[in-house]
Amino acid sequence: MRGELARMISDDDLTLLRLVKKYLAQIGFSVVATDDSSEALLLARESRPDLLLADAQMPGLDGHALCRVIKKEGTTRSLPVILMSGALLDDKSILSGFEGGADDYVTKPFSLPVLAARIKAVLRRYETAGRMEETL
């Protein structure tokens, strides 16, 4: 593991961004938040968070595109990504997220404790995969 790094949130809804950041901080997560997906990409490249939670539908670089870029670049390929959306809820959009490399897809509105559980589950999967690579 890379140690205790920040979870990163990218959402253009500032109210939701602040709410999720505050909740995750209260339960012990270190959180970096941005309302700009291009900035999220730069932060992911530079600060190497241990998870990215991104809104699927944002102006400019949307969450789906952000996920695809992150999963194609060598330095960010192993970054777990959870997409969230309140608008792109049809099967086609959700499948597109998974096909683009998303590790989970959360529909809005969501329960904050359930969101935290999903984050922990994704992180556990990556931790287990990392231990398996070290063993092999």
Salt bridges, closest charged atoms under 4 A:
GLU4 OE2 - ARG7 NH1 2.62
ASP11 OD2 - LYS108 NZ 2.86
ASP50 OD2 - ARG7 NH1 3.37
ASP55 OD1 - LYS108 NZ 3.37
GLU73 OE2 - ARG45 NH2 2.44
ASP103 OD2 - LYS71 NZ 3.24
ASP104 OD1 - ARG118 NH1 2.86
GLU127 OE2 - ARG131 NH1 2.77
